[in-house]
Structures are given as structure tokens and as C-alpha cells.
Amino acid sequence: MADTEGCADREAGPSGGLALRVSGLTVRSPRGRVLLSLPSLELPGGTLLGVRGPSGAGKSTLLHALAGLSAVAEGTVRWGDTDLSRLDAEGRARFRADQIGMIFQDFLLFDELSAQDNAALPALFRPRAERAGLRARAAARLVGLGLSDTARSVASYSGGERQRVAIARALAAGAPVLLADEPTASLDRAAADRLIADLTGMARAAGTTLVAVSHDERLIARMDRVLTLADGAPVTGAQAA
Ligand SMILES: Nc1ncnc2c1ncn2[C@@H]1O[C@H](COP(=O)(O)OP(=O)(O)OP(=O)(O)O)[C@@H](O)[C@H]1O
């Protein structure tokens, strides 16, 4: 594990994880308060980045900016060759659908659907020819993450099982970028440890660029690089320890 400075530059991981270049990023509240100020962040494709910091430090704000969920009004956020600051909301949504898998805290699962159908949901937005392959990958990810009886509605799943379905869905889509917000929240220690091993193992095997916000130091310790935020800005060197 190293801090974010001094990364060698590489455009893409083994299977195309996108490189990230953030420059002069400032995110403000609707009233103009600076919520996040990130002068520079560069990650080679396929890097696993952990983002930590106290509550209110700006971690979720960063994740939203990286996902293109908010407009990039000041600075640039570049994934590979795509500069999110040059895209409108529709362009960012299209980029997100194609390139970014998201594991967010509310999981965004549909209770009326089975685990299988939730995990295979991205197939709905793919060309017909790709759908069967994605469904097969979703089924394999669910098994790989230790879930069985996946024809059952996720309404009856535990919090940890729902988290696994959300991860299976994000991984099955094969996106080159994975963004995770507190992926081990609501899990007990043993389940969290298993999830950390699965998530990092699968991301590394696929060459995915993973950015995970977490208070869980065991997850942070498994990442390649760590960004510590406080009061909406990066904390460097000894301050971050
Ligand atoms: N739309 C908004 N308007 C005003 N303030 C906001 C807005 N969104 C976020 N904030 C503030 O920005 C700061 C950073 O919030 P953020 O959710 O990014 O923190 P965090 O580090 O993810 O915290 P936590 O660990 O508690 O989830 C907080 O003080 C929050 O209240």
C-alpha cells in the first residue's frame, strides 16, 4: 500500500481498467461552500484505491464526482480518454452505464426481483447479442460470492447477502471501473473479511480500477493506494498516518 503520489502511468489494466486523472477538482454545495478540493489525483488503470477520512470529509462527494453523478463545474475528471467535465448529464449517464459499476450504500436492488435477476439487470441495457453472456457472468459471480438459492426474491436476503448481490451485479457488467461506498458497512467482521477478499480478488483478476470509500481499515490495508481526506481536502504524509 502506498499513498497516491508517485504512481507510474499506465493507461489500462490487464483487461482495460481505466486510468484516472483528476486535476483542480472543486465541488461546491448549491450555496457555494467548498465541499471538496482535490488539486490532483492520478491512478494507472487497474489500481485499487482506498479513500478514508472522518465523517463529513468529502468521501461520498468525491465518489459522486468520479461517477459523474454531479456536474464537474471546476477542474477535470478524466477516465481514460473521457473528460467528464466536457459531458452533459445525459453524456455522463451514458458513460456511467457503459464504464462504471457502482456499489452504493443503498444497494439499489429491486425487492420484487430475484438475486439472479437483480445481478443480471445491466443486460436490459445491452444489445441483444450480449445479454446471455452477461446473465451467465452474473450467475457465476453470485456463486463465486457464495450465494445459493438465487431464484429467491432479494427481499428475503440479509444485509450482507444483498451487498453480495450488488457486487455480483457490478462485476458481471464487466465495467472497467468499480466505485464502492462503504462496501463492508452493515456486515459482521467475518462477512466483511470475506467480502474484502472477494471484492479485491475479483477486481485484481479482471484488471478493474476500483475506488472504495471505507472506514474499514482492513479493507483499506488491501488496496494499492490510499487517499485520506479531511475537511474536503487530501491529507498528506505524516498527517494521514
Ligand atoms: N448538497 C449539499 N449541500 C450542502 N452540503 C452538502 C451537500 N452534500 C454534502 N454536503 C456536505 O459536504 C460535506 C461532505 O459530505 P460527504 O457526504 O462527502 O462526507 P463523507 O466523508 O462521505 O461522510 P460520511 O463518512 O459521514 O459518509 C458534509 O459536511 C456534508 O454535510
Ligand as a Chemical Component Dictionary entry (heavy atoms), coordinates in Angstrom:
data_LIG
# 
_chem_comp.id                   LIG 
_chem_comp.type                 NON-POLYMER 
_chem_comp.pdbx_formal_charge   0 
_chem_comp.three_letter_code    LIG 
# 
loop_
_chem_comp_atom.comp_id 
_chem_comp_atom.atom_id 
_chem_comp_atom.alt_atom_id 
_chem_comp_atom.type_symbol 
_chem_comp_atom.charge 
_chem_comp_atom.model_Cartn_x 
_chem_comp_atom.model_Cartn_y 
_chem_comp_atom.model_Cartn_z 
_chem_comp_atom.pdbx_ordinal 
LIG N1  N1  N 0 -25.877 19.184 -1.352 1  
LIG C1  C1  C 0 -25.166 19.579 -0.293 2  
LIG N2  N2  N 0 -25.361 20.789 0.248  3  
LIG C2  C2  C 0 -24.673 21.225 1.318  4  
LIG N3  N3  N 0 -23.726 20.478 1.940  5  
LIG C3  C3  C 0 -23.504 19.249 1.454  6  
LIG C4  C4  C 0 -24.197 18.729 0.314  7  
LIG N4  N4  N 0 -23.753 17.469 0.078  8  
LIG C5  C5  C 0 -22.813 17.217 1.009  9  
LIG N5  N5  N 0 -22.674 18.270 1.847  10 
LIG C6  C6  C 0 -21.734 18.404 2.969  11 
LIG O1  O1  O 0 -20.449 18.125 2.449  12 
LIG C7  C7  C 0 -19.642 17.511 3.448  13 
LIG C8  C8  C 0 -19.041 16.236 2.889  14 
LIG O2  O2  O 0 -20.075 15.263 2.741  15 
LIG P1  P1  P 0 -19.776 13.764 2.289  16 
LIG O3  O3  O 0 -21.080 13.048 2.264  17 
LIG O4  O4  O 0 -18.970 13.790 1.061  18 
LIG O5  O5  O 0 -18.885 13.261 3.511  19 
LIG P2  P2  P 0 -18.321 11.779 3.815  20 
LIG O6  O6  O 0 -16.867 11.924 4.031  21 
LIG O7  O7  O 0 -18.777 10.854 2.749  22 
LIG O8  O8  O 0 -19.039 11.465 5.195  23 
LIG P3  P3  P 0 -19.596 10.055 5.817  24 
LIG O9  O9  O 0 -18.378 9.267  6.194  25 
LIG O10 O10 O 0 -20.369 10.526 7.026  26 
LIG O11 O11 O 0 -20.468 9.426  4.771  27 
LIG C9  C9  C 0 -20.531 17.303 4.659  28 
LIG O12 O12 O 0 -20.285 18.371 5.569  29 
LIG C10 C10 C 0 -21.929 17.390 4.078  30 
LIG O13 O13 O 0 -22.856 17.870 5.030  31 
# 
loop_
_chem_comp_bond.comp_id 
_chem_comp_bond.atom_id_1 
_chem_comp_bond.atom_id_2 
_chem_comp_bond.value_order 
_chem_comp_bond.pdbx_ordinal 
LIG N1  C1  SING 1  
LIG C1  N2  SING 2  
LIG C1  C4  DOUB 3  
LIG N2  C2  DOUB 4  
LIG C2  N3  SING 5  
LIG N3  C3  DOUB 6  
LIG C3  C4  SING 7  
LIG C3  N5  SING 8  
LIG C4  N4  SING 9  
LIG N4  C5  DOUB 10 
LIG C5  N5  SING 11 
LIG N5  C6  SING 12 
LIG C6  O1  SING 13 
LIG C6  C10 SING 14 
LIG O1  C7  SING 15 
LIG C7  C8  SING 16 
LIG C7  C9  SING 17 
LIG C8  O2  SING 18 
LIG O2  P1  SING 19 
LIG P1  O3  DOUB 20 
LIG P1  O4  SING 21 
LIG P1  O5  SING 22 
LIG O5  P2  SING 23 
LIG P2  O6  DOUB 24 
LIG P2  O7  SING 25 
LIG P2  O8  SING 26 
LIG O8  P3  SING 27 
LIG P3  O9  DOUB 28 
LIG P3  O10 SING 29 
LIG P3  O11 SING 30 
LIG C9  O12 SING 31 
LIG C9  C10 SING 32 
LIG C10 O13 SING 33 
# 
